Amino acid sequence: EIAGELATRLNLDTGGDVEELAKARTASAIAELVGGERPNVAFGASSAPNVAFGASDATNATLGRSEPGPAEPAPVIVAPKRLVMAECELALAETPDVAGRTFLLLGRGPLAEAVRTRLTGLGATAEVADDVRAGFDGVLFLPDGGPVLPAAFPQYQAALAATPAWLLTAGPGEGLRGFHRSLAREYPDTLTRVVELSPAESPEARAAAFVAELSTVDREPVVVREGATRKGFRMTEQGLGLLGSSGAGPAGDGAAEAAALGLDRDSVVLLVGGAKGITARFAATLAGTARCRIELLGRTPVPAADDEYPQARDAKDLRAALIKAGLKSPAEIERTIRRIQGEREVRQTLGKLEALGSPARYQSVDMLDAEAVHRAVKEIHAEHGRLDGIVYAAGVIEDKLVAEKTPESFGRVYGTKVDGARTLLEATADLPDEPKFVVLFGSIAATLGNRGQSDYAAANDALESLGRRWPAGRAVTVHWGPWAPTGDHDGMVTPELMRDYARRGIALIDPEEGTLGLLRELAWGRPETAAVVHTASGW
Ligand SMILES: NC(=O)c1ccc[n+]([C@@H]2O[C@H](COP(=O)([O-])OP(=O)(O)OC[C@H]3O[C@@H](n4cnc5c(N)ncnc54)[C@H](OP(=O)(O)O)[C@@H]3O)[C@@H](O)[C@H]2O)c1
């Protein structure tokens, strides 16, 4: 944060990366980096991320603070494209040359034993252990079933601290694809990969396939093995077919989609995280097209009918008003500003939904409080006798590189998405009827990986596994690229971040098109398509 603030105040051109500046620990090291005389000093090009996407990443979140200058590029805000993660065949992996190399194997069981035997046969040294120690060329995670994340994060962190040549995990496992895609971006000198093995094969066959993945024929972070065949994934554009392009059409109002989904005034849709951000926009689209009843959940307290400080329009005004009212602690002032602004956004969403013709209610429920979630779902269903659609969009970001992230922070980011969605899945599984649709809001960080977002990428990836288990007419995880903020419901992309994206030439999703695109996805997408990417950016 300090580095970002410094870059803003000195008007430094950091080339999109303040990391180098953040690493400078003394005043003289900072002075050397910024040069001292020229206001526009470029540095850190070599450590700049090669791609940036998702709502935020560790570097652009801190950097994106400067005001737009006269020469700033305008943001590009367009309709999103629809893509899927298509499997592609990869080159065969040759037997790796590991003679004389040392490996630490984390995990007990037949697979770990078979991998140890295989490595020893190739002339390597392999030690099976429960905890990470330094001094090995490769660290291999062999969980052999059972969840790996978030519990194993500290072990990954410890293993990566020594920058081993290899860091491989035997999958499949919840969230491991997004996690390894992010590790690959943060640790370019380590071959980091999740190898998805067929549980039907013997431990020896799986060990042979796993060890073959120490090969450096490519640096794919996710490899699916079927015998000797290797498969990876490529994001590939895929339309929705004739109906999808001619249903409501890009300029349509979504009424045809709402009808195709069976949504009308009697329907009930629950949106978790729906009182704010991009989900509030989707709630408005549902209201405008179906006038259905809308139930919203979020952590923000239920707002009182009237604003406490109606004259104070923005954070600056509120700060002045709160100080005048006697608040002294800066932390308390900032917390109160966030609460008031959160309550304003909720109030505004409710007002808009009602104005569009949808009866709407907001309840303050923390998705990490399982009892409260079960209670809320039961009550909503009991009151209306139905639940037609579910949107799960709760999420938080706490971007930091793996080396700097705490396990608690990893757990919060991961748990808000995964534990929250799992609780909701369990709560709705008890209901007598399946919902017509369930949509889980994921992120493009899961499909491409992102520096500083290993937790967020893993969590959004893990949503896919939950979505696949959700009984519904259509259950789909939509991995979003960044949306454009428009003032009232910015969500995770702040106006500052938008300017940063503009500088990087990254296009943002037009909110109107984004919500209609989602409605089309739900109406015309094939039920077996469990995950899609909707993004305006052209990666
Ligand atoms: N905006 C983008 O460009 C973008 C891109 C990719 C993916 N996404 C995904 O889209 C979703 C919405 O994001 P957004 O940009 O609209 O951000 P946002 O405004 O911050 O929305 C996040 C929502 O989640 C709720 N939430 C967080 N923790 C919760 C908890 N423990 N229990 C209940 N609710 C909780 C928040 O409510 P409170 O504030 O009241 O806690 C808020 O309504 C997220 O899942 C995000 O990952 C967004």
The ligand as an SDF file (V2000), in Angstrom:
LIG
                    3D

 48 52  0  0  0  0  0  0  0  0999 V2000
  -16.6260   -7.1550  -10.5760 N   0  0  0  0  0  0  0  0  0  0  0  0
  -15.9160   -7.9180  -11.3830 C   0  0  0  0  0  0  0  0  0  0  0  0
  -15.3240   -7.4510  -12.3440 O   0  0  0  0  0  0  0  0  0  0  0  0
  -15.8210   -9.4020  -11.1300 C   0  0  0  0  0  0  0  0  0  0  0  0
  -14.9680  -10.1490  -11.9510 C   0  0  0  0  0  0  0  0  0  0  0  0
  -14.8500  -11.4920  -11.7310 C   0  0  0  0  0  0  0  0  0  0  0  0
  -15.6230  -12.1170  -10.7680 C   0  0  0  0  0  0  0  0  0  0  0  0
  -16.4470  -11.3820   -9.9670 N   0  0  0  0  0  0  0  0  0  0  0  0
  -17.2350  -12.1010   -8.9380 C   0  0  0  0  0  0  0  0  0  0  0  0
  -18.5390  -11.5950   -8.8640 O   0  0  0  0  0  0  0  0  0  0  0  0
  -19.0220  -11.6070   -7.5270 C   0  0  0  0  0  0  0  0  0  0  0  0
  -19.5130  -10.2290   -7.1400 C   0  0  0  0  0  0  0  0  0  0  0  0
  -18.4130   -9.3510   -7.1720 O   0  0  0  0  0  0  0  0  0  0  0  0
  -18.5240   -7.7620   -7.1960 P   0  0  0  0  0  0  0  0  0  0  0  0
  -17.4870   -7.2710   -8.0880 O   0  0  0  0  0  0  0  0  0  0  0  0
  -19.9150   -7.3500   -7.4000 O   0  0  0  0  0  0  0  0  0  0  0  0
  -17.9960   -7.4190   -5.7300 O   0  0  0  0  0  0  0  0  0  0  0  0
  -18.7330   -6.9300   -4.4170 P   0  0  0  0  0  0  0  0  0  0  0  0
  -19.5630   -5.7480   -4.7000 O   0  0  0  0  0  0  0  0  0  0  0  0
  -17.6830   -6.8480   -3.3900 O   0  0  0  0  0  0  0  0  0  0  0  0
  -19.6990   -8.1480   -4.1000 O   0  0  0  0  0  0  0  0  0  0  0  0
  -19.3840   -9.1810   -3.2290 C   0  0  0  0  0  0  0  0  0  0  0  0
  -20.6320   -9.5330   -2.4910 C   0  0  0  0  0  0  0  0  0  0  0  0
  -20.3720  -10.6510   -1.6490 O   0  0  0  0  0  0  0  0  0  0  0  0
  -20.9550  -10.3930   -0.3840 C   0  0  0  0  0  0  0  0  0  0  0  0
  -20.2440  -11.1560    0.6390 N   0  0  0  0  0  0  0  0  0  0  0  0
  -18.9190  -11.2120    0.8680 C   0  0  0  0  0  0  0  0  0  0  0  0
  -18.6620  -12.0300    1.8940 N   0  0  0  0  0  0  0  0  0  0  0  0
  -19.8500  -12.5010    2.3270 C   0  0  0  0  0  0  0  0  0  0  0  0
  -20.2500  -13.3830    3.3550 C   0  0  0  0  0  0  0  0  0  0  0  0
  -19.3580  -13.9720    4.1670 N   0  0  0  0  0  0  0  0  0  0  0  0
  -21.5590  -13.6290    3.5140 N   0  0  0  0  0  0  0  0  0  0  0  0
  -22.4850  -13.0380    2.7240 C   0  0  0  0  0  0  0  0  0  0  0  0
  -22.1660  -12.2040    1.7200 N   0  0  0  0  0  0  0  0  0  0  0  0
  -20.8620  -11.9420    1.5320 C   0  0  0  0  0  0  0  0  0  0  0  0
  -20.8110   -8.9070   -0.1970 C   0  0  0  0  0  0  0  0  0  0  0  0
  -21.7230   -8.4370    0.7390 O   0  0  0  0  0  0  0  0  0  0  0  0
  -21.2720   -7.4560    1.9260 P   0  0  0  0  0  0  0  0  0  0  0  0
  -20.4530   -6.3820    1.2870 O   0  0  0  0  0  0  0  0  0  0  0  0
  -22.5380   -6.9920    2.4720 O   0  0  0  0  0  0  0  0  0  0  0  0
  -20.4570   -8.3180    2.8380 O   0  0  0  0  0  0  0  0  0  0  0  0
  -21.1240   -8.3960   -1.5890 C   0  0  0  0  0  0  0  0  0  0  0  0
  -22.5020   -8.2550   -1.7540 O   0  0  0  0  0  0  0  0  0  0  0  0
  -17.8650  -12.0900   -6.6650 C   0  0  0  0  0  0  0  0  0  0  0  0
  -18.0780  -13.4390   -6.3730 O   0  0  0  0  0  0  0  0  0  0  0  0
  -16.6490  -11.9190   -7.5520 C   0  0  0  0  0  0  0  0  0  0  0  0
  -15.6810  -12.8970   -7.2750 O   0  0  0  0  0  0  0  0  0  0  0  0
  -16.5590  -10.0310  -10.1290 C   0  0  0  0  0  0  0  0  0  0  0  0
  1  2  1  0
  2  3  2  0
  2  4  1  0
  4  5  1  0
  4 48  2  0
  5  6  2  0
  6  7  1  0
  7  8  2  0
  8  9  1  0
  8 48  1  0
  9 10  1  0
  9 46  1  0
 10 11  1  0
 11 12  1  0
 11 44  1  0
 12 13  1  0
 13 14  1  0
 14 15  2  0
 14 16  1  0
 14 17  1  0
 17 18  1  0
 18 19  2  0
 18 20  1  0
 18 21  1  0
 21 22  1  0
 22 23  1  0
 23 24  1  0
 23 42  1  0
 24 25  1  0
 25 26  1  0
 25 36  1  0
 26 27  1  0
 26 35  1  0
 27 28  2  0
 28 29  1  0
 29 30  1  0
 29 35  2  0
 30 31  1  0
 30 32  2  0
 32 33  1  0
 33 34  2  0
 34 35  1  0
 36 37  1  0
 36 42  1  0
 37 38  1  0
 38 39  2  0
 38 40  1  0
 38 41  1  0
 42 43  1  0
 44 45  1  0
 44 46  1  0
 46 47  1  0
M  CHG  2   8   1  16  -1
M  END
$$$$
